[in-house]
Amino acid sequence: MDDLLALQAGEASGWARKHLETCAVCRAELDILYQRVAQLKALPGLRAPRDRWPAVRAVVLAGRDRRRRVWRVGTLAAAAALAGLLLLRPWGTDLEAQLVQAQQRSATLESTLQQVGGDGRVMSGREAALASALEDRIAAIDGQLAERQAEEQEALNLWRQRADLMQQLVQVRVTRANYVGL
């Protein structure tokens, strides 16, 4: 094939020219090559039609609007979680109520994370590494919670840490942040 291409370009060796004169198969292959080159040259040039630009613009704007909606959903979820924390927080109550509250906050953030995390966008390497580090820390806390029956104060601290890490993970997924206090 290289020799045929060289013949077509006029750069073939003497051996290749002699072989082409005596070999019918190679002559036929060269003719097919010339035909394909002619067919490719006959193709129209690729240019986007002017009437397609409004459709492209609409797709770009729809993506921008979708990102804004995700941002609004994340902000509203964070505001709702904070409002719930402030309104439902029983000031001065026992550890058990605070533990239940920390567990509820963690569950709310996990639900928010599932809603926000499914948009299918590709994250940068830094964002993916940050999200992975946060997920690893959450998994370590989950392991500590499952491993042993900690006293209430220790369990409360673990659940609060888990909720804080979940909040940071939600921020990474919603805002595509590169640094979240790690």
C-alpha positions in Angstrom: 0.0 0.0 0.0 2.9 2.4 0.8 4.3 1.8 -2.7 0.9 2.5 -4.3 0.6 5.7 -2.4 4.2 6.6 -3.4 3.2 5.9 -7.1 0.1 8.1 -6.7 2.3 10.9 -5.4 4.9 10.4 -8.1 7.6 9.4 -5.7 7.7 5.6 -6.4 10.9 3.6 -6.8 11.9 2.1 -10.1 11.1 -1.4 -8.8 7.5 -0.3 -7.9 6.9 1.2 -11.4 8.1 -2.0 -13.1 6.0 -4.1 -10.8 2.9 -2.0 -11.6 3.5 -2.5 -15.3 3.5 -6.3 -14.9 1.0 -6.9 -12.1 -2.7 -6.5 -13.0 -3.8 -6.8 -9.3 -1.7 -3.8 -8.2 -2.8 -1.8 -11.3 -6.5 -2.4 -10.3 -5.7 -1.5 -6.7 -4.0 1.8 -7.9 -7.1 2.6 -10.1 -9.3 2.0 -7.1 -7.1 4.3 -5.0 -7.3 7.1 -7.7 -11.1 6.7 -7.8 -11.3 7.0 -4.0 -9.1 10.1 -4.0 -11.3 11.6 -6.7 -14.5 10.8 -4.7 -13.0 12.4 -1.5 -12.0 15.5 -3.4 -15.6 15.8 -4.8 -17.1 15.9 -1.3 -18.4 19.3 -0.3 -16.5 21.3 2.3 -17.7 21.1 5.9 -19.2 24.3 7.1 -21.9 24.7 9.6 -25.1 26.1 8.0 -26.0 29.5 9.3 -29.5 28.4 10.2 -28.1 25.9 12.8 -26.5 28.5 15.0 -29.7 29.4 16.9 -30.2 25.7 17.8 -26.6 25.5 19.0 -27.1 28.6 21.1 -30.3 27.2 22.6 -28.4 24.1 23.7 -25.7 26.1 25.3 -28.2 28.3 27.1 -30.2 25.3 28.3 -27.0 23.9 29.8 -26.3 27.2 31.5 -29.9 27.3 32.9 -29.6 23.7 34.1 -26.4 24.6 36.1 -28.2 27.6 37.6 -31.1 25.3 38.6 -28.7 22.9 40.3 -27.0 25.8 42.1 -30.4 27.0 43.3 -31.4 23.5 44.5 -28.2 23.1 46.4 -28.5 26.5 48.0 -32.1 25.9 48.9 -31.3 22.5 50.4 -28.5 24.0 52.4 -30.7 26.8 53.6 -33.5 24.3 54.5 -31.0 22.2 56.4 -29.7 25.2 58.3 -33.2 26.5 59.0 -34.2 23.0 60.2 -31.2 22.9 62.4 -31.8 26.2 63.9 -35.6 25.9 64.3 -35.7 22.3 65.4 -32.7 22.4 67.6 -33.8 21.8 71.2 -31.5 24.2 73.1 -30.1 22.7 76.2 -31.6 19.2 75.8 -29.9 15.9 76.4 -27.3 14.2 74.2 -29.8 11.7 72.7 -31.9 14.4 71.1 -28.7 16.1 69.7 -27.6 12.7 68.4 -30.9 12.2 66.6 -30.7 15.7 65.2 -27.1 15.1 63.9 -28.3 11.8 62.3 -31.2 13.6 60.6 -28.9 16.4 59.3 -26.6 13.7 57.9 -29.5 11.9 56.2 -30.9 15.2 54.8 -27.4 16.0 53.3 -27.1 12.5 51.9 -30.5 12.9 50.2 -29.4 16.3 48.8 -26.2 14.8 47.6 -28.1 12.0 45.7 -30.3 14.7 44.0 -27.4 16.9 43.1 -24.8 14.3 42.2 -26.7 12.7 39.3 -26.3 15.4 36.6 -23.6 13.4 34.7 -21.1 16.2 34.3 -17.5 15.4 34.2 -15.5 16.7 37.1 -11.9 17.9 36.9 -9.2 15.8 38.4 -8.9 18.1 41.4 -12.6 18.0 42.0 -12.7 14.2 41.7 -9.7 13.9 44.1 -11.4 16.2 46.6 -14.7 14.3 46.4 -12.9 11.0 46.8 -11.0 12.3 49.9 -14.2 13.5 51.5 -16.0 10.2 50.6 -13.1 8.2 52.2 -13.3 10.3 55.4 -17.1 9.7 55.5 -16.5 6.0 55.0 -14.0 5.9 57.8 -16.5 7.6 60.2 -19.2 5.2 59.1 -16.8 2.3 59.9 -16.2 3.8 63.4 -19.9 4.1 63.9 -20.6 0.6 62.8 -17.6 -1.0 64.6 -18.5 -0.2 68.1 -21.2 1.1 70.3 -19.6 4.4 71.3 -20.7 6.4 74.3 -23.3 9.0 73.4 -20.9 12.0 73.4 -18.4 10.2 71.1 -21.2 9.0 68.8 -22.6 12.6 68.7 -19.1 13.9 67.7 -18.8 11.3 65.0 -22.2 12.1 63.6 -21.5 15.8 63.6 -18.2 15.2 61.8 -20.0 13.0 59.2 -22.6 15.7 58.6 -19.9 18.4 58.2 -18.1 16.2 55.7 -21.4 15.5 53.9 -22.0 19.3 53.7 -18.5 19.8 52.2 -19.2 17.0 49.7 -22.5 18.7 48.7 -20.6 21.9 48.2 -18.0 20.2 46.0 -20.7 18.6 43.8 -22.8 21.7 43.6 -20.2 24.4 43.2 -17.4 22.3 41.6 -15.1 23.7 44.3 -11.4 22.9 44.2 -10.8 23.4 47.9 -13.1 22.8 50.9 -11.2 23.3 54.1 -9.1 20.2 53.9 
